[in-house]
Amino acid sequence: HKLNYWRVFFLYMLCPCMWPCLNFYGRLRVRKILEIPLEPHRDCMIHCCCFCCCAPCAICQEARAIDAPVVYQRMRQRLQLLKEEGLRV
């Protein structure tokens, strides 16, 4: 049973007090997908502090972590194309 976009959206709207828990769950999933070592107890404390102090910063950090592999792959492809065209890199 996984949370999809609309389930999470409605949970956010119907139950604002659940925001820290939902965000922690989201960060935990991101860490598992990116194979970042998990430290659930420490991560929970840090995440709650980040969420309470600066939620936009925490969200930005997650977005950058997700986008980094995509950006890296695009840059590698561009570099390869430049090399194939004979341009000096």
C-alpha positions as CSV (number, residue, x, y, z in Angstrom):
1,H,0.0,0.0,0.0
2,K,1.8,3.1,-1.2
3,L,0.9,6.7,-1.1
4,N,0.3,8.2,-4.5
5,Y,0.2,11.9,-5.3
6,W,-3.5,12.4,-4.7
7,R,-3.6,10.5,-1.5
8,V,-0.8,12.6,-0.1
9,F,-2.4,15.8,-1.4
10,F,-5.6,15.1,0.3
11,L,-3.9,14.1,3.5
12,Y,-2.0,17.4,3.4
13,M,-5.3,19.3,2.9
14,L,-7.4,17.4,5.4
15,C,-4.8,16.9,8.2
16,P,-2.2,19.7,8.4
17,C,-0.9,18.2,11.6
18,M,0.4,15.2,9.6
19,W,2.7,17.4,7.5
20,P,5.9,16.6,9.4
21,C,5.1,12.8,9.3
22,L,4.3,12.9,5.6
23,N,7.5,14.8,4.8
24,F,9.6,12.5,6.9
25,Y,8.1,9.5,5.0
26,G,8.8,11.2,1.7
27,R,12.4,11.9,2.7
28,L,12.8,8.3,3.9
29,R,11.6,7.0,0.5
30,V,14.0,9.3,-1.4
31,R,16.9,8.0,0.8
32,K,16.0,4.4,0.0
33,I,15.6,5.1,-3.7
34,L,19.0,6.9,-3.9
35,E,20.6,4.3,-1.6
36,I,21.6,6.8,1.0
37,P,22.4,5.1,4.3
38,L,19.4,5.3,6.6
39,E,19.6,6.4,10.2
40,P,15.8,6.6,11.1
41,H,16.1,7.9,14.6
42,R,18.7,10.6,13.8
43,D,17.0,11.4,10.5
44,C,13.6,11.8,12.2
45,M,15.0,14.4,14.7
46,I,16.9,16.3,12.0
47,H,13.9,16.3,9.6
48,C,11.5,17.6,12.2
49,C,13.9,20.4,13.1
50,C,14.4,21.2,9.4
51,F,10.7,21.1,8.7
52,C,9.8,23.3,11.6
53,C,12.5,25.9,11.0
54,C,12.7,26.0,7.2
55,A,10.3,23.7,5.2
56,P,11.1,25.3,1.8
57,C,14.8,24.6,2.3
58,A,14.1,20.9,3.1
59,I,11.9,20.6,0.1
60,C,14.5,22.2,-2.1
61,Q,17.2,19.9,-0.8
62,E,15.0,16.9,-1.7
63,A,14.3,18.2,-5.2
64,R,18.0,18.7,-5.8
65,A,18.8,15.2,-4.6
66,I,16.3,13.8,-7.0
67,D,17.3,16.0,-10.0
68,A,21.1,15.5,-9.5
69,P,21.4,12.1,-11.3
70,V,19.3,13.4,-14.2
71,V,21.4,16.6,-14.6
72,Y,24.6,14.5,-14.4
73,Q,23.4,12.1,-17.1
74,R,22.5,15.0,-19.4
75,M,25.9,16.6,-19.0
76,R,27.6,13.3,-19.8
77,Q,25.5,13.0,-22.9
78,R,26.4,16.5,-24.0
79,L,30.1,15.9,-23.4
80,Q,29.9,12.6,-25.4
81,L,28.3,14.5,-28.3
82,L,30.9,17.1,-28.2
83,K,33.6,14.5,-28.3
84,E,32.0,12.7,-31.2
85,E,31.8,16.0,-33.2
86,G,35.5,16.4,-32.7
87,L,35.4,19.5,-30.5
88,R,37.9,19.9,-27.8
89,V,36.6,19.7,-24.3
